[in-house]
């Protein structure tokens, strides 16, 4: 089976190198309100009353979010050392399974979670589909390798 859309295997290590610091940085921002001064900038945003408004913004959340997603994508969609059709099948099933779980969690959150907590749940939901996929895919691979 052709795997034209997967990254080379060496990108998996790069993904971990990008993901771990980004996740730590995002956690520091989220749980301890860590905002380094050198990342404060004037930012333009679209608002309802005027076309553009300016505000002071710290880019820590944008940087950590982007790098977390990039790292997770590299981890999730890098080829295995021996990528074959069976691994491709496991990859597809894991992605399908992760999508189902992700949207079940989102639906439950839409029904039972409100306010700012729902907003934080949506932020985490951006990452959970990739995290669930990585966990399940690697769990199935390890389970098969141990047999």
Number of C-alpha atoms within 10 A of each C-alpha: 8 9 13 8 9 15 17 15 17 14 19 21 14 14 22 17 13 20 24 15 15 23 17 13 20 22 15 15 16 14 8 9 10 15 17 11 10 9 11 13 12 10 13 13 11 10 10 7 7 8 9 11 12 11 10 10 14 18 17 22 19 11 14 21 20 14 21 24 20 18 24 24 21 24 25 24 20 20 22 15 9 8 14 13 12 10 16 16 11 16 21 14 15 21 20 14 16 22 17 13 16 20 14 12 14 17 12 10 16 13 9 9 14 11 7 9 11 16 12 11 16 15 12 11 17 13 16 19 20 21 19 18 25 20 13 19 22 15 13 15 13 11 10 9 8 7 5
